[in-house]
Amino acid sequence: MKNIILFLIGLLLIFVEVFFTNFIFSGVSVNLLLIYIVFISLYIDMNDSMILGSLLGLLGDLLAGGIIGINACLFVGTAYLIANVEKTIFKDDRKIVCLLVVLTSAIFSIINALVAAIFFVSPPLLVGFIKAVLIIPILNGGVAYIAYTLFSDRLIKLRKE
């Protein structure tokens, strides 16, 4: 039941991301689903987080119109990485969680920029680099800080269940 609720929350985040946040800024948007995958990977079982990441990534690709499977692969990799690192970090400190979001956002954005450069018309290299390494990770880190502040109690309960 817990995994179904987590999936439905992720589905809601996909709809918010696809239909709302992509239109706030031109060319730069918050990756709510990546932040969500990082959060749940810290507090649930690795296999569950990888399955949720793959399903939500695939649905996100289908709804956003991207290359099918790229986000699913990246979310599975993120869930695997975070689930392996979570035992060695203090995951109840919001600065550490936000740092994890910033680092995974940078890696995620660089890979997405490389894939976009191969399959689509890419922006100039300097603009793409600044967006991938600075703007998007900092924006995601700020949103993660606010989200973790609001939902940290629920995340800690998720670990105990």
Buried (B, 14 or more C-beta within 10 A) or exposed (E): EEBEEBBEBBBEBBEBBBEEBBEEEEEEBBBBBBBBBBBBBBBBEBEBBBBBBBBBBBBBBBBBEBBEEBBBBBBBBBBBBBBEBBEEBEBBEBEBBBBBBBBBBBBBBBBBBEBBEEEEEBBEEEEBBEBBBEBBBBBBBBBBBEBBEEEBEEBEEBEEE
